[in-house]
Amino acid sequence: MLPTMMFVIDTAGLVLRLFLLLPIYRIKVNFLDFVRYAKMMNITRQLRPSLAKALMPTAMRAMSADSKLVELTMNEKTGIATVTMNRPPVNSLNLELLQGLLKAFEGLEDDRKCRGMILTSSSPTVFSAGLDIMEMYKPKPDRVKEFWTTLQDVWLALYGSSFPTVAAINGHSPAGGCLLSLCCEYRIMCPNYSIGLNETKLGIVAPKWFMSSMLGAIPYREAELALTSGRMFSTDEALKIGLIDEVASDKADAIAKSEKFLSQFAKIHPIARKLTKLNLRHSALEWMQENKELDLNIFISFVGQPIVQKSLEKYLEGLKAKQAK
Ligand SMILES: CC/C=C\C/C=C\CCC/C=C/CC(=O)SCCNC(=O)CCNC(=O)[C@H](O)C(C)(C)COP(=O)(O)OP(=O)(O)OC[C@H]1O[C@@H](n2cnc3c(N)ncnc32)[C@H](O)[C@@H]1OP(=O)(O)O
């Protein structure tokens, strides 16, 4: 009798607390939200055994991401998903890789079992070489529009994800690669690689939202110096200025450390965590939502400039020459 009464009182309390929160943040709540909340509050043991069992995770599951460019696995026991970029040789972000990432992030957003996500790479030495320069060099009008819009959507989905995120940076991470890691809440990097927003070195300008992502990680003064000079940081330098949070000895260690970081959120109220994150990121997210079209037009006119095309051509030649040596 007493446990039943306690359960009814607990449940009423939970529902009341949820409904007090909801009008402020305009969250849709449904039964599954309640179940998540209840599970977090550790009351699933009091639910019907069949329902409690259904809530218990079982094993590691490969989820369909419909793209060989992105592998998505879910640890059913912990609810931690791993998204692995798999576009050899350097995971340069072309339209198809971005579409694969977007699909994976949106899928996880809809997956009520997802408790966190680790973003990593299948390459032994490169996390991501950033945007595929071939998408910007002599671009086809329709494709380049779709390319940039998809990048904006990937940024919105990752920077604004409701689940906690970690980048396990197991290789070099210039420009767009660094951006992806900056969208995550925590960065763990393997030794002796480089990371940074090096756009000015290519003769291009990192858009406002690239910069605001960096400003979310390091102080303004450091960001100003890094962005204007296009500086790439070694793993140790990145740790010193706070561009990364931890160093791992290798990829396996980076994943283990990522899981440890994410596991702390098991004890944190998921709605409180999510709303705190989204409130902190609100102005950058809102700017993007309201300025997608403007940002697209700036990009299109920027990459259309002959001087920008010349810079990209020179940079590509430099990469090829390096390869030929
Ligand atoms: C007011 C204006 C406002 C807004 C303007 C709007 C927009 C403009 C800004 C757009 C933002 C762009 C951000 C970017 O991400 S640009 C991309 C920057 N990336 C880089 O600088 C990285 C370049 N690559 C490297 O440094 C190295 O490749 C790397 C350290 C990652 C790995 O070195 P490794 O020795 O392992 O490999 P490589 O031999 O160098 O490369 C292998 C092959 O891959 C090709 N490659 C490398 N990177 C790219 C890339 N980013 N895109 C396309 N191709 C790439 C390289 O050429 C080699 O090719 P092959 O010779 O084998 O054909």
The ligand as an SDF file (V2000), in Angstrom:
LIG
                    3D

 63 65  0  0  0  0  0  0  0  0999 V2000
   32.5350   37.8580  -45.5700 C   0  0  0  0  0  0  0  0  0  0  0  0
   32.6620   36.4460  -45.9840 C   0  0  0  0  0  0  0  0  0  0  0  0
   31.8080   35.5480  -45.2100 C   0  0  0  0  0  0  0  0  0  0  0  0
   31.6400   34.3040  -45.4870 C   0  0  0  0  0  0  0  0  0  0  0  0
   32.4010   33.6080  -46.5200 C   0  0  0  0  0  0  0  0  0  0  0  0
   31.8110   32.3630  -46.7570 C   0  0  0  0  0  0  0  0  0  0  0  0
   32.4680   31.2500  -46.8900 C   0  0  0  0  0  0  0  0  0  0  0  0
   33.8900   31.0030  -47.0560 C   0  0  0  0  0  0  0  0  0  0  0  0
   34.4240   30.1030  -45.9750 C   0  0  0  0  0  0  0  0  0  0  0  0
   34.2130   28.6790  -46.2470 C   0  0  0  0  0  0  0  0  0  0  0  0
   34.7780   27.8640  -45.1420 C   0  0  0  0  0  0  0  0  0  0  0  0
   35.6040   26.8670  -45.3480 C   0  0  0  0  0  0  0  0  0  0  0  0
   36.1050   26.0260  -44.2580 C   0  0  0  0  0  0  0  0  0  0  0  0
   36.9130   24.8420  -44.6930 C   0  0  0  0  0  0  0  0  0  0  0  0
   36.7860   23.8150  -44.0960 O   0  0  0  0  0  0  0  0  0  0  0  0
   37.9480   24.9900  -46.0200 S   0  0  0  0  0  0  0  0  0  0  0  0
   38.9400   23.5300  -46.0120 C   0  0  0  0  0  0  0  0  0  0  0  0
   40.1580   23.7500  -45.2000 C   0  0  0  0  0  0  0  0  0  0  0  0
   40.8990   22.5220  -45.0510 N   0  0  0  0  0  0  0  0  0  0  0  0
   42.2150   22.4980  -44.9830 C   0  0  0  0  0  0  0  0  0  0  0  0
   42.8840   23.4990  -45.0440 O   0  0  0  0  0  0  0  0  0  0  0  0
   42.8470   21.1480  -44.8340 C   0  0  0  0  0  0  0  0  0  0  0  0
   43.6750   20.7930  -46.0130 C   0  0  0  0  0  0  0  0  0  0  0  0
   44.2530   19.4660  -45.8360 N   0  0  0  0  0  0  0  0  0  0  0  0
   45.3070   19.2100  -45.0670 C   0  0  0  0  0  0  0  0  0  0  0  0
   45.8540   20.0640  -44.4040 O   0  0  0  0  0  0  0  0  0  0  0  0
   45.7970   17.8090  -45.0540 C   0  0  0  0  0  0  0  0  0  0  0  0
   45.1970   17.1300  -46.1190 O   0  0  0  0  0  0  0  0  0  0  0  0
   45.5040   17.0420  -43.7540 C   0  0  0  0  0  0  0  0  0  0  0  0
   46.3890   17.5940  -42.6150 C   0  0  0  0  0  0  0  0  0  0  0  0
   44.0420   17.1330  -43.3430 C   0  0  0  0  0  0  0  0  0  0  0  0
   45.8510   15.5530  -43.9670 C   0  0  0  0  0  0  0  0  0  0  0  0
   47.1830   15.4320  -44.4400 O   0  0  0  0  0  0  0  0  0  0  0  0
   47.6270   14.0920  -45.1750 P   0  0  0  0  0  0  0  0  0  0  0  0
   49.0970   14.2330  -45.4310 O   0  0  0  0  0  0  0  0  0  0  0  0
   47.1770   12.9250  -44.4030 O   0  0  0  0  0  0  0  0  0  0  0  0
   46.8040   14.0370  -46.5200 O   0  0  0  0  0  0  0  0  0  0  0  0
   47.0540   14.8600  -47.8680 P   0  0  0  0  0  0  0  0  0  0  0  0
   48.1050   14.1550  -48.6500 O   0  0  0  0  0  0  0  0  0  0  0  0
   47.2990   16.2890  -47.5670 O   0  0  0  0  0  0  0  0  0  0  0  0
   45.6470   14.7570  -48.5550 O   0  0  0  0  0  0  0  0  0  0  0  0
   45.1870   13.5440  -49.1640 C   0  0  0  0  0  0  0  0  0  0  0  0
   44.2890   13.9130  -50.3180 C   0  0  0  0  0  0  0  0  0  0  0  0
   43.1550   14.6350  -49.8290 O   0  0  0  0  0  0  0  0  0  0  0  0
   43.0720   15.9100  -50.5000 C   0  0  0  0  0  0  0  0  0  0  0  0
   42.5200   16.8910  -49.5530 N   0  0  0  0  0  0  0  0  0  0  0  0
   43.0000   17.2190  -48.3490 C   0  0  0  0  0  0  0  0  0  0  0  0
   42.2060   18.1100  -47.7490 N   0  0  0  0  0  0  0  0  0  0  0  0
   41.2120   18.3870  -48.6160 C   0  0  0  0  0  0  0  0  0  0  0  0
   40.0700   19.2630  -48.5610 C   0  0  0  0  0  0  0  0  0  0  0  0
   39.7840   20.0160  -47.5050 N   0  0  0  0  0  0  0  0  0  0  0  0
   39.2700   19.2630  -49.6270 N   0  0  0  0  0  0  0  0  0  0  0  0
   39.5040   18.5090  -50.7070 C   0  0  0  0  0  0  0  0  0  0  0  0
   40.5870   17.6560  -50.8090 N   0  0  0  0  0  0  0  0  0  0  0  0
   41.4060   17.6140  -49.7730 C   0  0  0  0  0  0  0  0  0  0  0  0
   44.5170   16.2000  -50.8930 C   0  0  0  0  0  0  0  0  0  0  0  0
   44.5370   17.1290  -51.9390 O   0  0  0  0  0  0  0  0  0  0  0  0
   44.9730   14.8490  -51.3160 C   0  0  0  0  0  0  0  0  0  0  0  0
   44.3810   14.5770  -52.5830 O   0  0  0  0  0  0  0  0  0  0  0  0
   45.1360   13.7550  -53.7280 P   0  0  0  0  0  0  0  0  0  0  0  0
   46.4010   14.5070  -53.9970 O   0  0  0  0  0  0  0  0  0  0  0  0
   45.3630   12.4060  -53.1190 O   0  0  0  0  0  0  0  0  0  0  0  0
   44.2000   13.7640  -54.8680 O   0  0  0  0  0  0  0  0  0  0  0  0
  1  2  1  0
  2  3  1  0
  3  4  2  0
  4  5  1  0
  5  6  1  0
  6  7  2  0
  7  8  1  0
  8  9  1  0
  9 10  1  0
 10 11  1  0
 11 12  2  0
 12 13  1  0
 13 14  1  0
 14 15  2  0
 14 16  1  0
 16 17  1  0
 17 18  1  0
 18 19  1  0
 19 20  1  0
 20 21  2  0
 20 22  1  0
 22 23  1  0
 23 24  1  0
 24 25  1  0
 25 26  2  0
 25 27  1  0
 27 28  1  0
 27 29  1  0
 29 30  1  0
 29 31  1  0
 29 32  1  0
 32 33  1  0
 33 34  1  0
 34 35  2  0
 34 36  1  0
 34 37  1  0
 37 38  1  0
 38 39  2  0
 38 40  1  0
 38 41  1  0
 41 42  1  0
 42 43  1  0
 43 44  1  0
 43 58  1  0
 44 45  1  0
 45 46  1  0
 45 56  1  0
 46 47  1  0
 46 55  1  0
 47 48  2  0
 48 49  1  0
 49 50  1  0
 49 55  2  0
 50 51  1  0
 50 52  2  0
 52 53  1  0
 53 54  2  0
 54 55  1  0
 56 57  1  0
 56 58  1  0
 58 59  1  0
 59 60  1  0
 60 61  2  0
 60 62  1  0
 60 63  1  0
M  END
$$$$
